[in-house]
Amino acid sequence: MKKKYAFLLMGPQYDSKTHQACFETKDQISYIYTVRNFKEGCERLSELEKEGVGAVELCGAFGADGAKKMIEQTHNKIAIGYVTHNPEQDDLFDAFFGN
């Protein structure tokens, strides 16, 4: 049985019906899904759990609190991480993602 992994990318600019990708290798299926907000992220996570995804990485927009809530949602049965960066790059991230 192939391992299933997913990455959730969150932003209001995404259309979750079209902005997605799937990569399949001999041993693993990797999904990239977009969601517009945290609520959609939780809904997608429920779907992924039903599909047997064993690990989910969240983009940094979810933050530590969002990741914690999603871990609780799955009763700590799925490996969930979130992307972060080194504090010395805060200015670069603020400049890029800021308004």
N, C-alpha and C positions, 0 to 999 in steps of 0.2 A: 504494500500500500504506500502510495506517495505521501510525503509530508506536504502540508499546506501552510503557507505563510502569506500574510497580507500586510500591506502598508496603507495607512489611511492619511490622506492629504486633505486638510481643511482650509476652505476659503470661500467667501461669498461669490466669487467670480466663476466657480466651477458649476458645470452641469453634470451631475453624477450619472446620468444616463449615457452620456457620450465620453466623458473624461475618465477612462479606465483602461487598464491593460492587464494582460495575463501572459506569463512566461512559463513554459512547461519544459522540464528536463526529465531525464530518466528517473530521477529520484524525488523531485519536488515540483510543486505548482506554486508559483509566486504571483500574487495579485497586487495591483495598485488600484485603489478606489479613491475617489474624491467625494467629499461631503461639503455642504455649504455651512454647516453649523454643528454644535455639539450634539443636539438632538438627533440630527441625521447620522452622526457618528455612532451614537448608541444604537440606533436602529440597524445600521450596517453591521455593527458588532454582533448583534443578536443573530443576524443572518449568517455571519461567518461562523459563529459558534455552532449553529445547526448543521453547517456544511463540514464541520470537523477541522476547521483551521486551528492549528496548535500554537501559533505565535503571531502576534500582531505588533507592528511598530507604528507609533503615532507621530505625525509631524509635530514640530515644536509648538504650534498654535494650540494644541491640547493642553500643554503645560503639565506640571506635576499633579495638580489637583484633578485635572481631567483624566489623567492616566490612572490615578488612584480610584476615581469613581468607576472607571471602566473595569478595573481589576475587581472591584466589589460587585459590579454587575454580573461578571462571569464567575463569581464565587471563587476567585483565584484559581480557576481551572485552565486558563489560557495564559501563556507567557506574554505579557504586555510591557513594552518599553516605549519611550518617547525620545525624540531627537532633541538634543540640546547643543549648546556651543560654549566655548570658553568665554568667561566674562570680559577678557581684554578685547573681544571683538564686538561687544555690545553696540558701539557707535556705528560699526559697519552694518550690522543687522538692522539697527534703527533707521539708518539712512536708506537701506534697500527696501525694507518693508513698510516704512513710515509713509505718511500721506504726502 
